[in-house]
Amino acid sequence: MKFFFSIVLVYLIGSFPCAIVLSKLTSFPDPRTIGSGNPGATNILRVSGKKSAFFVLLGDSLKGLVSVLIARFLGVYGVDLPYIVLTVVVGHIFPLYFEFKGGKGVATMLGAFWGLSFQVGFYLTVTWLIAAYLFRYASAAALVSVIAAPVYTTMIIDVHDYLFPITLISILVVWKHRENIWNLCKGLERKLQF
């Protein structure tokens, strides 16, 4: 029962649209109507600047971290925890509150991994930062880090039951980046400006 309750609660937390709420509280427009149309930190960075992007990134990451911490507090442990990570990412990508049209799940995934395993969260975040610096594409950094997630999880946690849900997360986030992958292949993807 506590696992089912945690899944529902975490999905609802994941559905909370940080970028959209921030746009309503400030002067910048709804991110779904500008730029790439994605309610995520990268789109906010391009259309509203670093400060707004930072708060969206922080909010999306925190909802991942907080979801796992709440599940732990409610007594969810062991092989059930990666399903909490999966659920909060699904909530972010398919939010209940906005017709199941959400972001791409990278920041939420990274935050949730910090709650699952400090080491895995740290390595994934460093991987994203290095890839972003080297490639100058947020999407390429996201793809590298999300593909690394099952590898790091297996190496560090070494619980084979974690592999299935973590791999599902990777597949889902890669699928959400399919347009970015196409743009990268065609040389049309916009670079990050540091």
MDTraj code that builds the backbone (N, CA, C; nanometers):
import mdtraj as md
import numpy as np

residues = "MET LYS PHE PHE PHE SER ILE VAL LEU VAL TYR LEU ILE GLY SER PHE PRO CYS ALA ILE VAL LEU SER LYS LEU THR SER PHE PRO ASP PRO ARG THR ILE GLY SER GLY ASN PRO GLY ALA THR ASN ILE LEU ARG VAL SER GLY LYS LYS SER ALA PHE PHE VAL LEU LEU GLY ASP SER LEU LYS GLY LEU VAL SER VAL LEU ILE ALA ARG PHE LEU GLY VAL TYR GLY VAL ASP LEU PRO TYR ILE VAL LEU THR VAL VAL VAL GLY HIS ILE PHE PRO LEU TYR PHE GLU PHE LYS GLY GLY LYS GLY VAL ALA THR MET LEU GLY ALA PHE TRP GLY LEU SER PHE GLN VAL GLY PHE TYR LEU THR VAL THR TRP LEU ILE ALA ALA TYR LEU PHE ARG TYR ALA SER ALA ALA ALA LEU VAL SER VAL ILE ALA ALA PRO VAL TYR THR THR MET ILE ILE ASP VAL HIS ASP TYR LEU PHE PRO ILE THR LEU ILE SER ILE LEU VAL VAL TRP LYS HIS ARG GLU ASN ILE TRP ASN LEU CYS LYS GLY LEU GLU ARG LYS LEU GLN PHE".split()
xyz = np.array([
    [0.0818, -0.1204, 0.0000],
    [0.0000, 0.0000, 0.0000],
    [0.0862, 0.1269, 0.0000],
    [0.1945, 0.1271, 0.0802],
    [0.2804, 0.2456, 0.0858],
    [0.3501, 0.2695, -0.0476],
    [0.3827, 0.1602, -0.1201],
    [0.4454, 0.1750, -0.2509],
    [0.3475, 0.2374, -0.3494],
    [0.2235, 0.1875, -0.3516],
    [0.1221, 0.2412, -0.4420],
    [0.0957, 0.3885, -0.4108],
    [0.0813, 0.4214, -0.2834],
    [0.0590, 0.5605, -0.2431],
    [0.1757, 0.6484, -0.2870],
    [0.2973, 0.5977, -0.2683],
    [0.4171, 0.6730, -0.3080],
    [0.4205, 0.6968, -0.4579],
    [0.3834, 0.5953, -0.5354],
    [0.3818, 0.6082, -0.6817],
    [0.2863, 0.7197, -0.7242],
    [0.1659, 0.7203, -0.6682],
    [0.0668, 0.8232, -0.7031],
    [0.1175, 0.9615, -0.6626],
    [0.1675, 0.9727, -0.5403],
    [0.2169, 1.1009, -0.4900],
    [0.3334, 1.1528, -0.5733],
    [0.4263, 1.0647, -0.6046],
    [0.5455, 1.1030, -0.6810],
    [0.5079, 1.1431, -0.8240],
    [0.4116, 1.0737, -0.8826],
    [0.3660, 1.1126, -1.0167],
    [0.3092, 1.2549, -1.0136],
    [0.2311, 1.2858, -0.9119],
    [0.1724, 1.4195, -0.9009],
    [0.2797, 1.5260, -0.8784],
    [0.3810, 1.4928, -0.7988],
    [0.4935, 1.5859, -0.7796],
    [0.5670, 1.6057, -0.9119],
    [0.5929, 1.4971, -0.9825],
    [0.6601, 1.5052, -1.1121],
    [0.5824, 1.5877, -1.2127],
    [0.4499, 1.5866, -1.2003],
    [0.3640, 1.6614, -1.2926],
    [0.3673, 1.8120, -1.2695],
    [0.4207, 1.8541, -1.1547],
    [0.4242, 1.9977, -1.1247],
    [0.5137, 2.0693, -1.2261],
    [0.4585, 2.1633, -1.3034],
    [0.5320, 2.2276, -1.4127],
    [0.6083, 2.3521, -1.3678],
    [0.7295, 2.3345, -1.3245],
    [0.8075, 2.4468, -1.2697],
    [0.8178, 2.5638, -1.3675],
    [0.8489, 2.5358, -1.4937],
    [0.8679, 2.6434, -1.5920],
    [0.7386, 2.7199, -1.6167],
    [0.6278, 2.6480, -1.6237],
    [0.4996, 2.7129, -1.6516],
    [0.4556, 2.7969, -1.5319],
    [0.4713, 2.7428, -1.4130],
    [0.4353, 2.8175, -1.2919],
    [0.5229, 2.9421, -1.2789],
    [0.6526, 2.9270, -1.3049],
    [0.7430, 3.0420, -1.2975],
    [0.7038, 3.1492, -1.3985],
    [0.6597, 3.1064, -1.5165],
    [0.6185, 3.2039, -1.6184],
    [0.4951, 3.2814, -1.5733],
    [0.4088, 3.2167, -1.4961],
    [0.2886, 3.2846, -1.4470],
    [0.3204, 3.3797, -1.3308],
    [0.4287, 3.3493, -1.2590],
    [0.4672, 3.4331, -1.1450],
    [0.5578, 3.5494, -1.1843],
    [0.6142, 3.5428, -1.3042],
    [0.7071, 3.6464, -1.3505],
    [0.6585, 3.7032, -1.4830],
    [0.7457, 3.7783, -1.5470],
    [0.7057, 3.8476, -1.6696],
    [0.7334, 3.7690, -1.7972],
    [0.8056, 3.6552, -1.7874],
    [0.8358, 3.5876, -1.9133],
    [0.7186, 3.5008, -1.9583],
    [0.7040, 3.4842, -2.0918],
    [0.5872, 3.4141, -2.1456],
    [0.5902, 3.2636, -2.1197],
    [0.4765, 3.2025, -2.1393],
    [0.4624, 3.0574, -2.1251],
    [0.5636, 2.9893, -2.2169],
    [0.6530, 2.9056, -2.1630],
    [0.7585, 2.8450, -2.2454],
    [0.7063, 2.7524, -2.3547],
    [0.5815, 2.7101, -2.3431],
    [0.5245, 2.6231, -2.4467],
    [0.4899, 2.7003, -2.5731],
    [0.4915, 2.8345, -2.5632],
    [0.4528, 2.9176, -2.6771],
    [0.5711, 2.9865, -2.7439],
    [0.6925, 2.9656, -2.6920],
    [0.8102, 3.0331, -2.7466],
    [0.9260, 2.9355, -2.7617],
    [1.0252, 2.9758, -2.8390],
    [1.1446, 2.8927, -2.8572],
    [1.1106, 2.7550, -2.9102],
    [1.1629, 2.6527, -2.8441],
    [1.1377, 2.5144, -2.8867],
    [1.0005, 2.4651, -2.8428],
    [0.9350, 2.5404, -2.7542],
    [0.8052, 2.4985, -2.7023],
    [0.8153, 2.4016, -2.5860],
    [0.9372, 2.3697, -2.5458],
    [0.9580, 2.2752, -2.4362],
    [0.9635, 2.3500, -2.3025],
    [0.8853, 2.3058, -2.2035],
    [0.8887, 2.3722, -2.0730],
    [1.0042, 2.3230, -1.9868],
    [1.1246, 2.3451, -2.0353],
    [1.2437, 2.2995, -1.9639],
    [1.3470, 2.4099, -1.9528],
    [1.4514, 2.3830, -1.8770],
    [1.5528, 2.4844, -1.8464],
    [1.6267, 2.5342, -1.9706],
    [1.6547, 2.4456, -2.0667],
    [1.7299, 2.4880, -2.1856],
    [1.6508, 2.5888, -2.2678],
    [1.5222, 2.5621, -2.2882],
    [1.4384, 2.6564, -2.3623],
    [1.4262, 2.7883, -2.2864],
    [1.4105, 2.7800, -2.1548],
    [1.4015, 2.9014, -2.0729],
    [1.5318, 2.9809, -2.0811],
    [1.6449, 2.9115, -2.0821],
    [1.7749, 2.9782, -2.0947],
    [1.7804, 3.0598, -2.2231],
    [1.7318, 3.0031, -2.3309],
    [1.7394, 3.0698, -2.4616],
    [1.6446, 3.1881, -2.4728],
    [1.5284, 3.1781, -2.4100],
    [1.4284, 3.2829, -2.4311],
    [1.4143, 3.3804, -2.3143],
    [1.4607, 3.3403, -2.1951],
    [1.4411, 3.4270, -2.0783],
    [1.5671, 3.4549, -1.9981],
    [1.6766, 3.3861, -2.0297],
    [1.8020, 3.4156, -1.9619],
    [1.8402, 3.3174, -1.8532],
    [1.9613, 3.3394, -1.8012],
    [2.0223, 3.2453, -1.7068],
    [1.9495, 3.2375, -1.5730],
    [1.9042, 3.3501, -1.5232],
    [1.8402, 3.3506, -1.3914],
    [1.7130, 3.2663, -1.3925],
    [1.6275, 3.2887, -1.4900],
    [1.5037, 3.2110, -1.5004],
    [1.5337, 3.0636, -1.5235],
    [1.6320, 3.0361, -1.6097],
    [1.6697, 2.8971, -1.6386],
    [1.7206, 2.8274, -1.5134],
    [1.7971, 2.9003, -1.4317],
    [1.8485, 2.8430, -1.3075],
    [1.7343, 2.7987, -1.2161],
    [1.6325, 2.8834, -1.2025],
    [1.5213, 2.8492, -1.1134],
    [1.4393, 2.7320, -1.1672],
    [1.4243, 2.7246, -1.2985],
    [1.3538, 2.6099, -1.3578],
    [1.4350, 2.4828, -1.3373],
    [1.5650, 2.4913, -1.3634],
    [1.6538, 2.3763, -1.3430],
    [1.6508, 2.3302, -1.1972],
    [1.6580, 2.4256, -1.1062],
    [1.6548, 2.3937, -0.9640],
    [1.5218, 2.3282, -0.9257],
    [1.4127, 2.3862, -0.9716],
    [1.2806, 2.3317, -0.9394],
    [1.2601, 2.1919, -0.9937],
    [1.2979, 2.1712, -1.1200],
    [1.2812, 2.0386, -1.1810],
    [1.3707, 1.9345, -1.1142],
    [1.4920, 1.9745, -1.0780],
    [1.5832, 1.8819, -1.0096],
    [1.5327, 1.8486, -0.8697],
    [1.4870, 1.9510, -0.7993],
    [1.4395, 1.9304, -0.6623],
    [1.3172, 1.8404, -0.6566],
    [1.2286, 1.8518, -0.7548],
    [1.1108, 1.7646, -0.7483],
    [1.1501, 1.6182, -0.7676],
    [1.2582, 1.5928, -0.8418],
    [1.3097, 1.4562, -0.8518],
    [1.3688, 1.4098, -0.7207],
    [1.4549, 1.4929, -0.6622],
    [1.5188, 1.4590, -0.5347],
    [1.4158, 1.4421, -0.4234],
    [1.3259, 1.5388, -0.4106],
    [1.2253, 1.5361, -0.3041],
    [1.1349, 1.4137, -0.3171],
    [1.1009, 1.3763, -0.4390],
    [1.0151, 1.2591, -0.4602],
    [1.0775, 1.1329, -0.4030],
    [1.2054, 1.1134, -0.4296],
    [1.2740, 0.9940, -0.3784],
    [1.2866, 1.0012, -0.2266],
    [1.3164, 1.1184, -0.1737],
    [1.3290, 1.1334, -0.0284],
    [1.1951, 1.1091, 0.0420],
    [1.0867, 1.1571, -0.0169],
    [0.9537, 1.1323, 0.0402],
    [0.9224, 0.9833, 0.0381],
    [0.9517, 0.9177, -0.0734],
    [0.9268, 0.7734, -0.0831],
    [1.0070, 0.6975, 0.0225],
    [1.1309, 0.7368, 0.0415],
    [1.2134, 0.6743, 0.1470],
    [1.1500, 0.6966, 0.2846],
    [1.1046, 0.8182, 0.3090],
    [1.0414, 0.8507, 0.4370],
    [0.9159, 0.7660, 0.4599],
    [0.8436, 0.7383, 0.3519],
    [0.7212, 0.6579, 0.3618],
    [0.7491, 0.5080, 0.3713],
    [0.8773, 0.4709, 0.3630],
    [0.9130, 0.3308, 0.3815],
    [0.9382, 0.2531, 0.2546],
    [0.9591, 0.3238, 0.1438],
    [0.9908, 0.2562, 0.0173],
    [1.1425, 0.2429, 0.0077],
    [1.1890, 0.1197, -0.0063],
    [1.3332, 0.0934, -0.0106],
    [1.3646, -0.0108, -0.1171],
    [1.4938, -0.0354, -0.1326],
    [1.5409, -0.1467, -0.2158],
    [1.4987, -0.1370, -0.3606],
    [1.4543, -0.2492, -0.4143],
    [1.4266, -0.2577, -0.5579],
    [1.3054, -0.1755, -0.6004],
    [1.2274, -0.1238, -0.5044],
    [1.1139, -0.0381, -0.5392],
    [1.1572, 0.1055, -0.5700],
    [1.2708, 0.1479, -0.5181],
    [1.3139, 0.2876, -0.5341],
    [1.3351, 0.3308, -0.6790],
    [1.3974, 0.2490, -0.7656],
    [1.4127, 0.2962, -0.9033],
    [1.2792, 0.3177, -0.9750],
    [1.1738, 0.2510, -0.9287],
    [1.0413, 0.2753, -0.9870],
    [0.9868, 0.4110, -0.9429],
    [1.0312, 0.4585, -0.8284],
    [0.9976, 0.5946, -0.7853],
    [1.0658, 0.6945, -0.8787],
    [1.1922, 0.6685, -0.9105],
    [1.2658, 0.7544, -1.0048],
    [1.1947, 0.7550, -1.1400],
    [1.1591, 0.6380, -1.1884],
    [1.0874, 0.6270, -1.3160],
    [0.9567, 0.7059, -1.3114],
    [0.8833, 0.6932, -1.2031],
    [0.7522, 0.7578, -1.1929],
    [0.7619, 0.9097, -1.1921],
    [0.8581, 0.9657, -1.1205],
    [0.8693, 1.1117, -1.1174],
    [0.9109, 1.1646, -1.2546],
    [0.9938, 1.0895, -1.3263],
    [1.0322, 1.1295, -1.4623],
    [0.9111, 1.1209, -1.5556],
    [0.8329, 1.0144, -1.5430],
    [0.7101, 1.0006, -1.6229],
    [0.6148, 1.1159, -1.5919],
    [0.6032, 1.1524, -1.4643],
    [0.5183, 1.2652, -1.4272],
    [0.5629, 1.3954, -1.4908],
    [0.6941, 1.4153, -1.4982],
    [0.7469, 1.5368, -1.5611],
    [0.7198, 1.5376, -1.7117],
    [0.7398, 1.4238, -1.7754],
    [0.7228, 1.4151, -1.9209],
    [0.5754, 1.4145, -1.9607],
    [0.4931, 1.3469, -1.8809],
    [0.3493, 1.3367, -1.9096],
    [0.2692, 1.3902, -1.7903],
    [0.2707, 1.5232, -1.7700],
    [0.2062, 1.5801, -1.6514],
    [0.0536, 1.5761, -1.6586],
    [-0.0048, 1.5364, -1.5488],
    [-0.1501, 1.5288, -1.5386],
    [-0.2142, 1.6653, -1.5602],
    [-0.1481, 1.7705, -1.5132],
    [-0.2082, 1.9032, -1.5109],
    [-0.2104, 1.9739, -1.6467],
    [-0.1320, 1.9276, -1.7429],
    [-0.1225, 1.9975, -1.8710],
    [-0.1344, 1.9015, -1.9888],
    [-0.2416, 1.8232, -1.9880],
    [-0.2754, 1.7338, -2.0996],
    [-0.1616, 1.6389, -2.1348],
    [-0.0831, 1.5992, -2.0353],
    [0.0247, 1.5012, -2.0515],
    [0.1347, 1.5482, -2.1471],
    [0.1488, 1.6818, -2.1594],
    [0.2530, 1.7388, -2.2451],
    [0.3516, 1.8156, -2.1579],
    [0.4650, 1.7518, -2.1278],
    [0.5622, 1.8129, -2.0384],
    [0.6997, 1.8251, -2.0993],
    [0.7985, 1.8287, -2.0126],
    [0.9370, 1.8451, -2.0557],
    [1.0023, 1.7138, -2.0940],
    [1.1333, 1.7170, -2.0997],
    [1.2090, 1.6001, -2.1467],
    [1.2661, 1.5157, -2.0334],
    [1.2587, 1.5644, -1.9114],
    [1.2865, 1.4810, -1.7960],
    [1.4297, 1.4741, -1.7466],
    [1.5208, 1.5467, -1.8083],
    [1.6625, 1.5308, -1.7730],
    [1.6925, 1.5844, -1.6332],
    [1.6536, 1.7083, -1.6047],
    [1.6820, 1.7665, -1.4728],
    [1.6115, 1.6886, -1.3623],
    [1.4880, 1.6488, -1.3880],
    [1.4134, 1.5706, -1.2890],
    [1.4804, 1.4360, -1.2652],
    [1.5267, 1.3733, -1.3726],
    [1.5976, 1.2459, -1.3607],
    [1.7249, 1.2622, -1.2778],
    [1.8023, 1.3660, -1.3076],
    [1.9271, 1.3877, -1.2336],
    [1.8997, 1.4097, -1.0851],
    [1.7998, 1.4913, -1.0544],
    [1.7647, 1.5143, -0.9147],
    [1.7214, 1.3869, -0.8446],
    [1.6421, 1.3058, -0.9128],
    [1.5949, 1.1796, -0.8546],
    [1.7104, 1.0837, -0.8293],
    [1.8087, 1.0835, -0.9194],
    [1.9248, 0.9960, -0.8989],
    [2.0062, 1.0377, -0.7767],
    [2.0100, 1.1678, -0.7471],
    [2.0780, 1.2124, -0.6246],
    [2.0107, 1.1505, -0.5027],
    [1.8782, 1.1353, -0.5082],
    [1.8059, 1.0730, -0.3978],
    [1.8219, 0.9224, -0.3934],
    [1.8366, 0.8620, -0.5106],
    [1.8539, 0.7165, -0.5191],
    [1.9924, 0.6753, -0.4720],
    [2.0940, 0.7446, -0.5236],
    [2.2331, 0.7161, -0.4880],
    [2.3143, 0.8429, -0.5084],
    [2.3721, 0.8930, -0.4012],
    [2.4522, 1.0149, -0.4092],
    [2.5609, 1.0005, -0.5154],
    [2.6274, 0.8836, -0.5175],
    [2.7363, 0.8626, -0.6133],
    [2.6870, 0.8646, -0.7573],
    [2.5782, 0.7929, -0.7841],
    [2.5252, 0.7898, -0.9210],
    [2.4805, 0.9292, -0.9622],
    [2.4099, 0.9993, -0.8737],
    [2.3669, 1.1358, -0.9041],
    [2.4842, 1.2272, -0.9343],
    [2.5895, 1.2152, -0.8544],
    [2.7092, 1.2967, -0.8745],
    [2.7736, 1.2662, -1.0095],
    [2.7941, 1.1382, -1.0398],
    [2.8594, 1.1009, -1.1654],
    [2.7764, 1.1410, -1.2874],
    [2.6454, 1.1274, -1.2779],
    [2.5598, 1.1673, -1.3904],
    [2.5634, 1.3182, -1.4118],
    [2.5632, 1.3934, -1.3030],
    [2.5686, 1.5394, -1.3142],
    [2.7016, 1.5841, -1.3736],
    [2.8107, 1.5257, -1.3264],
    [2.9434, 1.5581, -1.3809],
    [2.9510, 1.5184, -1.5280],
    [2.8942, 1.4036, -1.5623],
    [2.8920, 1.3593, -1.7025],
    [2.8181, 1.4602, -1.7888],
    [2.7024, 1.5081, -1.7403],
    [2.6263, 1.6077, -1.8161],
    [2.7092, 1.7348, -1.8342],
    [2.7707, 1.7821, -1.7280],
    [2.8487, 1.9067, -1.7347],
    [2.9664, 1.8945, -1.8310],
    [3.0382, 1.7832, -1.8246],
    [3.1527, 1.7625, -1.9146],
    [3.1054, 1.7543, -2.0591],
    [2.9984, 1.6780, -2.0831],
    [2.9462, 1.6639, -2.2198],
    [2.8948, 1.7975, -2.2730],
    [2.8293, 1.8761, -2.1881],
    [2.7803, 2.0078, -2.2307],
    [2.8964, 2.0995, -2.2660],
    [3.0025, 2.0937, -2.1874],
    [3.1204, 2.1763, -2.2137],
    [3.1899, 2.1334, -2.3432],
    [3.2027, 2.0027, -2.3638],
    [3.2736, 1.9519, -2.4817],
    [3.1938, 1.9697, -2.6102],
    [3.0646, 1.9367, -2.6051],
    [2.9831, 1.9371, -2.7269],
    [2.9098, 2.0681, -2.7501],
    [2.8837, 2.1434, -2.6418],
    [2.8093, 2.2703, -2.6489],
    [2.6625, 2.2514, -2.6873],
    [2.6119, 2.1314, -2.6703],
    [2.4705, 2.1032, -2.6967],
    [2.4084, 2.0440, -2.5705],
    [2.3005, 2.1051, -2.5214],
    [2.2321, 2.0507, -2.4040],
    [2.1748, 1.9134, -2.4342],
    [2.1237, 1.8963, -2.5554],
    [2.0638, 1.7675, -2.5919],
    [2.1681, 1.6567, -2.5974],
    [2.2856, 1.6861, -2.6503],
    [2.3925, 1.5855, -2.6555],
    [2.4365, 1.5487, -2.5143],
    [2.4473, 1.6483, -2.4272],
    [2.4840, 1.6218, -2.2876],
    [2.3779, 1.5365, -2.2199],
    [2.2521, 1.5662, -2.2487],
    [2.1423, 1.4877, -2.1919],
    [2.1490, 1.3432, -2.2386],
    [2.1725, 1.3241, -2.3669],
    [2.1781, 1.1884, -2.4222],
    [2.2946, 1.1090, -2.3637],
    [2.4098, 1.1727, -2.3512],
    [2.5265, 1.1040, -2.2943],
    [2.4980, 1.0634, -2.1500],
    [2.4435, 1.1553, -2.0713],
    [2.4198, 1.1248, -1.9296],
    [2.3100, 1.0216, -1.9109],
    [2.2058, 1.0289, -1.9911],
    [2.0958, 0.9334, -1.9738],
    [2.1360, 0.7933, -2.0201],
    [2.2210, 0.7851, -2.1195],
    [2.2717, 0.6543, -2.1633],
    [2.3689, 0.5982, -2.0596],
    [2.4389, 0.6880, -1.9904],
    [2.5318, 0.6441, -1.8856],
    [2.4598, 0.5964, -1.7597],
    [2.3340, 0.6366, -1.7426],
    [2.2617, 0.6057, -1.6182],
    [2.2568, 0.4563, -1.5850],
    [2.2177, 0.3687, -1.6783],
    [2.2167, 0.2261, -1.6436],
    [2.3568, 0.1716, -1.6152],
    [2.4557, 0.2258, -1.6850],
    [2.5939, 0.1802, -1.6659],
    [2.6422, 0.2170, -1.5259],
    [2.6261, 0.3440, -1.4883],
    [2.6687, 0.3886, -1.3555],
    [2.5923, 0.3157, -1.2452],
    [2.4626, 0.2996, -1.2665],
    [2.3807, 0.2325, -1.1652],
    [2.4282, 0.0898, -1.1429],
    [2.4576, 0.0194, -1.2513],
    [2.5046, -0.1189, -1.2409],
    [2.6414, -0.1252, -1.1745],
    [2.7301, -0.0334, -1.2109],
    [2.8654, -0.0334, -1.1555],
    [2.8678, 0.0042, -1.0071],
    [2.7873, 0.1025, -0.9694],
    [2.7951, 0.1564, -0.8336],
    [2.7008, 0.0847, -0.7364],
    [2.5758, 0.0662, -0.7770],
    [2.4788, 0.0040, -0.6869],
    [2.4841, -0.1481, -0.6979],
    [2.5054, -0.1974, -0.8191],
    [2.5213, -0.3406, -0.8445],
    [2.4026, -0.4230, -0.7935],
    [2.2821, -0.3719, -0.8181],
    [2.1600, -0.4479, -0.7895],
    [2.0913, -0.4684, -0.9235],
    [2.0899, -0.5914, -0.9721],
    [2.0410, -0.6180, -1.1076],
    [1.8935, -0.5813, -1.1257],
    [1.8162, -0.5828, -1.0176],
    [1.6750, -0.5459, -1.0278],
    [1.6559, -0.3970, -1.0577],
    [1.7594, -0.3175, -1.0408],
    [1.7523, -0.1752, -1.0743],
    [1.7612, -0.1522, -1.2255],
    [1.8199, -0.2461, -1.2957],
    [1.8537, -0.2244, -1.4365],
    [1.7308, -0.2004, -1.5239],
    [1.6238, -0.2772, -1.5039],
    [1.5056, -0.2636, -1.5894],
    [1.4424, -0.1243, -1.5799],
    [1.4054, -0.0758, -1.4594],
    [1.3440, 0.0578, -1.4539],
    [1.4383, 0.1699, -1.4968],
    [1.5670, 0.1566, -1.4667],
    [1.6626, 0.2608, -1.5063],
    [1.6781, 0.2633, -1.6583],
    [1.6791, 0.1460, -1.7202],
    [1.6859, 0.1389, -1.8665],
    [1.5600, 0.1980, -1.9289],
    [1.4442, 0.1748, -1.8673],
    [1.3196, 0.2352, -1.9167],
    [1.3279, 0.3879, -1.9134],
    [1.3853, 0.4413, -1.8072],
    [1.4036, 0.5871, -1.7979],
    [1.4899, 0.6358, -1.9138],
    [1.5996, 0.5666, -1.9386],
    [1.6901, 0.6057, -2.0474],
    [1.6187, 0.6035, -2.1815],
    [1.5439, 0.4973, -2.2075],
    [1.4708, 0.4853, -2.3343],
    [1.3698, 0.5986, -2.3478],
    [1.2980, 0.6272, -2.2410],
    [1.1961, 0.7318, -2.2435],
    [1.2568, 0.8695, -2.2701],
    [1.3657, 0.9008, -2.2015],
    [1.4282, 1.0327, -2.2193],
    [1.4919, 1.0445, -2.3581],
    [1.5529, 0.9373, -2.4072],
    [1.6069, 0.9389, -2.5440],
    [1.4930, 0.9600, -2.6433],
    [1.3817, 0.8918, -2.6231],
    [1.2654, 0.9074, -2.7115],
    [1.2158, 1.0524, -2.7112],
    [1.2150, 1.1169, -2.5948],
    [1.1731, 1.2568, -2.5871],
    [1.2696, 1.3504, -2.6603],
    [1.3911, 1.3029, -2.6833],
    [1.4913, 1.3833, -2.7542],
    [1.5009, 1.3479, -2.9028],
    [1.4035, 1.2768, -2.9555],
    [1.4134, 1.2305, -3.0951],
    [1.4261, 1.3462, -3.1940],
    [1.3563, 1.4562, -3.1697],
    [1.3690, 1.5732, -3.2582],
    [1.5082, 1.6346, -3.2461],
    [1.5612, 1.6386, -3.1238],
    [1.6968, 1.6907, -3.1027],
    [1.8001, 1.6033, -3.1728],
    [1.7799, 1.4718, -3.1682],
    [1.8721, 1.3795, -3.2352],
    [1.8719, 1.4072, -3.3850],
    [1.7536, 1.4261, -3.4404],
    [1.7407, 1.4586, -3.5828],
    [1.8135, 1.5899, -3.6134],
    [1.7925, 1.6908, -3.5299],
    [1.8576, 1.8202, -3.5510],
    [2.0092, 1.8112, -3.5373],
    [2.0568, 1.7292, -3.4432],
    [2.2012, 1.7085, -3.4292],
    [2.2588, 1.6455, -3.5549],
    [2.1895, 1.5471, -3.6085],
    [2.2363, 1.4788, -3.7305],
    [2.2383, 1.5728, -3.8502],
    [2.1430, 1.6654, -3.8544],
    [2.1317, 1.7589, -3.9668],
    [2.2121, 1.8873, -3.9452],
    [2.2732, 1.9011, -3.8273],
    [2.3483, 2.0229, -3.7971],
    [2.2606, 2.1426, -3.7669],
    [2.1369, 2.1178, -3.7231],
    [2.0413, 2.2252, -3.6978],
    [2.0215, 2.2561, -3.5496],
    [2.0792, 2.1745, -3.4636],
    [2.0593, 2.1934, -3.3195],
    [2.1303, 2.3208, -3.2725],
    [2.0629, 2.3948, -3.1859],
    [2.1201, 2.5192, -3.1330],
    [2.2189, 2.4886, -3.0217],
    [2.3320, 2.5569, -3.0251],
    [2.4355, 2.5360, -2.9237],
    [2.4048, 2.6144, -2.7967],
    [2.4613, 2.5647, -2.6880],
    [2.4528, 2.6367, -2.5611],
    [2.5474, 2.7558, -2.5633],
    [2.5058, 2.8639, -2.5022],
    [2.5916, 2.9815, -2.4873],
    [2.6296, 2.9938, -2.3404],
    [2.7577, 2.9753, -2.3097],
    [2.8036, 2.9842, -2.1705],
    [2.8470, 3.1264, -2.1380],
])
top = md.Topology()
chain = top.add_chain()
for i, resn in enumerate(residues, 1):
    res = top.add_residue(resn, chain, resSeq=i)
    for name in ("N", "CA", "C"):
        top.add_atom(name, md.element.get_by_symbol(name[0]), res)
traj = md.Trajectory(xyz[None], top)
